Amino acid sequence: QGRLVESGGGWVQAGGSLRLSCAASNILNINNMGWYRQAPGKQRDLVALITPGGSTDYADSVKGRFTISRDNAKNMLYLQMNSLKSEDTAVYYCNADGKNDPWGLSRDFWGQGTQVTVSS
């Protein structure tokens, strides 16, 4: 049914940039969307959040370096990552709050994840 698919991950040198994309399909009433990441041995943490109207919040560790954005008409979510550090190495996951059908309750949808590796 509803799903999120990430793309754009890769291997970059410290100081480099990557742009992640997330395509949403068959998800109704999408509210907030966000990017999370999980490094080896660590829990999955919020990186950035964006509301339908475009208000954003960022983890302290990425403020000033990452920019989250969305295109509601295209059902797309993006994360521009600049000045990457080795500490940013993780699997990045797209998240959306929405519904599978009009009768369902709101729930979190998750993408499959995309690997970002930053070498120092």
HELIX and SHEET records of a PDB file:
HELIX    1   1 ASP A   60  VAL A   62  5                                   3    
HELIX    2   2 SER A   86  ASP A   88  5                                   3    
SHEET    1   A 4 ARG A   3  SER A   7  0                                        
SHEET    2   A 4 LEU A  18  SER A  25 -1                                        
SHEET    3   A 4 MET A  76  MET A  81 -1                                        
SHEET    4   A 4 PHE A  66  ASP A  71 -1                                        
SHEET    1   B 6 GLY A  10  GLN A  13  0                                        
SHEET    2   B 6 THR A 114  SER A 119  1                                        
SHEET    3   B 6 ALA A  90  GLY A  98 -1                                        
SHEET    4   B 6 MET A  33  GLN A  38 -1                                        
SHEET    5   B 6 ASP A  45  ILE A  50 -1                                        
SHEET    6   B 6 THR A  56  TYR A  58 -1                                        
SHEET    1   C 4 GLY A  10  GLN A  13  0                                        
SHEET    2   C 4 THR A 114  SER A 119  1                                        
SHEET    3   C 4 ALA A  90  GLY A  98 -1                                        
SHEET    4   C 4 ARG A 107  TRP A 110 -1                                        
END                                                                             
